[in-house]
Each structure stands twice: as C-alpha cells, then as structure tokens.
Amino acid sequence: MAAMNACNARFGRGAVVPARAGLTEKRTWSTKFEMRSPRYTTQVTELPTAHA
C-alpha cells in the first residue's frame, strides 16, 4: 500500500489502483459458465495439442 501511495503521489491520483478496482463497470464481456470444465483440476496430459 505504501508503494501504491508513493506512485500516486508522484504520478497523480488514480495512476495506480488495485487490480479489481472499477473492473466490473468497464468490463463488456462475461464468463460463460456453461463452458467450464466440470473437473476441479486438469491433468497436463489431457490438454489438447495442435500439430502443424
């Protein structure tokens, strides 16, 4: 927080904000929950690969 306050003091109010601040108002996309994997974890060997 001290680093964020120092940056805002130097570069102006709002130059540095927490990652989540104001994101929902500006976001035009949403997550498609029906496209989620039903599994909580995924094995690396199960990921699809593309071959040239």
Secondary structure, DSSP 8 states (H G I E B T S, - for coil): -HHHHHHHHHH-TTSS--TTTTHHHH------GGGS-SSSS--GGGS-----
